[in-house]
Amino acid sequence: MELENFFAGMFSPEWFAALSGILLLDLLLSGDNAIMIALACKNLPHELRRRAIIVGGLGAVFVRIVCTLFATGLLASPYVEFVGGAALVFIALKLVTDRNDGRVEDGGSQPTTFGAAVRTILVADFIMSIDNILSLAGVANTVPQGKWSLIICGLMISIPIVLFGAQIFLMIMLKVPALIYLGAGILGWTAGELMTEDPALGAYLAPYALEIKAAFVLLVLGIGYLINRSREQRSNG
């Protein structure tokens, strides 16, 4: 990518119009990413939560940039979104059932570590950002010049949206723990959305998209609740 090609077409009316569309996409598509980051950090000690949000969020945006620049075609390949959606279901279940609040309980698991939280953020954000990356690249392709500058600017704009949103949701979630299930349900819905939009299998699944998304929400919430309930009964018994 030559430097003059990067700056070509910047600040033209078409460029600003496309940037407005990308900003709207960031607002619409970054909410579930922010919720996922908050869920991944909820069990860290208080002093590590903000650091994990910042490190994980910045790392996730860096992964988005690399994928957008070099792997957009690969992400549009058949079965990638379907496999990503299936993986996101397991991530959602892990996040909703990992509820030791940074303490070691008798017979319980070790508290979430900083490294584990950051790794979860990077993997889950990559999966959840597939549609974001493809949508961003699609909008950027509508301008005759300045596509790469538009993509980079759009990704940079997503950084404060995701980081600020994650901190706000985490703050609310710690005060209202029931929101953990709401966040996990949103991840389940996103998983169904990814799977029904897959280039290879989406045509077969699309007629049942609403039912599939609702089923994944119920699956994540139901299994998560049963695991948490069983764990509480064992700890109380």
C-alpha positions in Angstrom: 0.0 0.0 0.0 1.7 3.2 -1.2 1.6 6.3 1.0 0.1 8.5 -1.7 -2.6 5.9 -2.4 -3.4 5.8 1.3 -4.1 9.6 1.5 -5.8 9.8 -1.9 -9.4 10.9 -1.8 -9.4 11.7 1.9 -11.8 14.4 3.1 -13.8 14.3 -0.1 -17.6 14.4 0.2 -17.8 10.8 -0.8 -15.1 9.9 1.8 -17.0 11.7 4.6 -20.3 10.1 3.5 -18.8 6.6 3.7 -17.1 7.5 7.1 -20.6 8.4 8.5 -21.8 5.0 7.4 -18.9 3.3 9.1 -19.4 5.3 12.3 -23.0 4.1 12.3 -21.8 0.5 11.8 -19.4 0.9 14.7 -22.1 2.0 17.0 -24.4 -0.8 15.9 -21.9 -3.6 15.8 -19.5 -2.8 18.7 -22.1 -3.2 21.5 -21.9 -6.9 21.7 -18.1 -6.7 21.6 -18.1 -4.4 24.6 -20.4 -6.7 26.5 -18.1 -9.7 25.8 -15.1 -7.8 27.0 -16.9 -6.8 30.2 -17.9 -10.5 30.8 -14.4 -11.6 30.3 -13.0 -9.2 32.9 -15.7 -9.5 35.5 -13.9 -12.0 37.7 -10.5 -10.2 37.7 -9.3 -8.4 40.8 -10.5 -4.8 40.8 -7.1 -3.4 40.1 -6.7 -5.5 36.9 -10.1 -5.0 35.3 -9.5 -1.7 33.6 -6.0 -2.8 32.5 -7.4 -6.0 30.9 -10.1 -4.0 29.2 -7.6 -1.6 27.7 -5.0 -4.2 26.7 -7.6 -6.7 25.4 -9.6 -4.0 23.6 -6.5 -2.5 21.9 -5.2 -5.9 21.0 -8.6 -6.9 19.5 -8.7 -3.7 17.4 -5.1 -4.5 16.2 -6.3 -7.9 15.1 -9.2 -6.3 13.3 -6.8 -4.0 11.4 -4.6 -6.9 10.4 -7.6 -9.0 9.3 -9.1 -6.1 7.3 -5.9 -5.3 5.5 -4.8 -8.8 4.8 -7.5 -11.4 5.4 -10.9 -9.9 4.3 -11.2 -12.4 1.5 -10.4 -15.3 3.9 -13.1 -14.1 6.3 -15.6 -14.2 3.5 -14.8 -17.8 2.8 -17.5 -20.5 3.2 -18.0 -22.0 6.7 -15.8 -19.4 8.5 -18.8 -17.6 10.0 -20.6 -20.9 10.8 -17.5 -22.3 12.7 -17.0 -18.9 14.4 -20.6 -18.9 15.6 -20.3 -22.4 17.0 -17.1 -21.3 18.8 -18.8 -18.2 20.2 -21.5 -20.4 21.8 -18.8 -22.2 23.9 -17.2 -18.9 24.8 -20.6 -17.5 25.9 -21.1 -20.5 28.1 -17.7 -20.2 29.6 -18.2 -16.5 30.4 -21.6 -17.0 32.0 -20.5 -19.9 34.2 -17.1 -18.5 35.2 -18.5 -16.7 38.3 -16.0 -17.1 41.1 -15.6 -13.3 41.4 -11.9 -13.4 41.7 -11.8 -15.6 44.7 -10.9 -19.2 45.3 -13.7 -21.1 46.8 -13.6 -24.5 48.5 -13.5 -27.0 45.7 -13.9 -24.2 43.2 -11.7 -23.2 40.3 -8.9 -20.7 40.4 -9.9 -17.1 39.7 -9.6 -15.6 36.2 -6.1 -14.4 35.4 -5.1 -11.3 33.5 -3.6 -13.3 30.7 -6.7 -15.6 30.4 -9.0 -12.7 30.2 -7.0 -11.0 27.5 -6.8 -14.2 25.5 -10.6 -14.7 25.7 -11.1 -11.1 24.6 -8.8 -11.5 21.6 -10.4 -14.8 20.4 -14.0 -13.8 21.0 -13.6 -10.3 19.6 -12.0 -11.8 16.4 -15.0 -14.1 16.0 -17.6 -11.5 16.7 -15.9 -8.9 14.4 -16.1 -11.0 11.3 -19.3 -9.3 10.2 -18.0 -5.9 11.3 -14.8 -6.3 9.2 -16.7 -7.4 6.1 -19.3 -4.7 6.5 -16.6 -2.0 7.0 -14.7 -3.3 3.9 -18.0 -3.2 1.9 -18.7 0.4 2.8 -15.1 1.4 2.1 -15.3 -0.1 -1.4 -18.1 2.4 -2.3 -15.6 5.3 -2.5 -13.4 5.7 -5.7 -10.3 6.6 -3.7 -9.2 6.6 -0.1 -10.5 3.1 0.8 -7.6 2.2 3.1 -7.6 5.5 5.0 -11.3 5.1 5.5 -10.9 1.5 6.8 -8.1 2.6 9.3 -10.1 5.6 10.5 -13.2 3.5 11.0 -11.3 0.9 13.0 -9.7 3.7 15.1 -13.1 5.2 15.8 -14.2 1.8 17.2 -11.5 1.8 19.9 -13.1 4.4 22.2 -16.6 3.0 21.5 -15.6 -0.6 22.6 -13.4 0.4 25.5 -15.9 3.0 27.0 -18.8 0.6 26.4 -17.0 -2.3 28.1 -16.2 -0.2 31.2 -19.8 1.1 31.5 -21.3 -2.4 31.1 -18.9 -3.9 33.6 -19.7 -1.2 36.1 -23.4 -1.9 35.8 -23.0 -5.6 35.7 -21.1 -5.7 38.9 -23.9 -3.9 40.6 -26.6 -6.0 38.9 -25.2 -9.5 38.5 -28.3 -10.7 36.7 -27.1 -8.7 33.7 -24.4 -11.4 33.2 -27.2 -13.6 31.8 -28.3 -10.7 29.5 -24.8 -10.3 28.2 -24.5 -14.1 27.6 -27.8 -14.1 25.8 -26.6 -11.4 23.5 -23.5 -13.4 22.7 -25.8 -16.4 21.9 -27.9 -14.3 19.6 -24.7 -13.0 17.9 -23.5 -16.7 17.4 -26.8 -17.5 15.7 -26.5 -14.4 13.5 -23.0 -15.4 12.4 -24.1 -19.0 11.5 -27.1 -17.9 9.6 -25.1 -15.4 7.5 -22.4 -17.9 6.5 -21.8 -17.8 2.7 -22.1 -21.6 2.4 -24.8 -22.6 4.9 -26.6 -19.3 5.3 -29.0 -19.9 2.4 -30.3 -23.1 4.1 -30.4 -21.5 7.6 -31.7 -18.0 6.7 -35.4 -19.1 6.6 -35.1 -20.2 10.2 -32.8 -17.4 11.3 -35.1 -16.1 14.1 -35.7 -19.5 15.5 -31.9 -20.4 15.4 -30.9 -17.2 17.2 -33.6 -17.6 19.8 -32.5 -21.3 20.3 -28.9 -20.3 20.9 -30.0 -17.6 23.4 -32.1 -20.2 25.3 -29.3 -22.8 25.0 -26.7 -20.5 26.5 -29.0 -19.2 29.3 -30.4 -22.6 30.1 -27.1 -24.5 30.3 -25.4 -21.6 32.0 -28.2 -21.4 34.6 -28.1 -25.2 35.3 -24.3 -25.2 35.7 -24.4 -22.2 38.0 -27.3 -23.7 40.0 -25.5 -27.0 40.4 -22.3 -25.3 41.5 -24.2 -23.2 44.1 -25.9 -26.3 45.5 -22.6 -28.2 45.8 -20.9 -25.2 47.6 -23.9 -24.9 50.0 -24.1 -28.6 50.6 
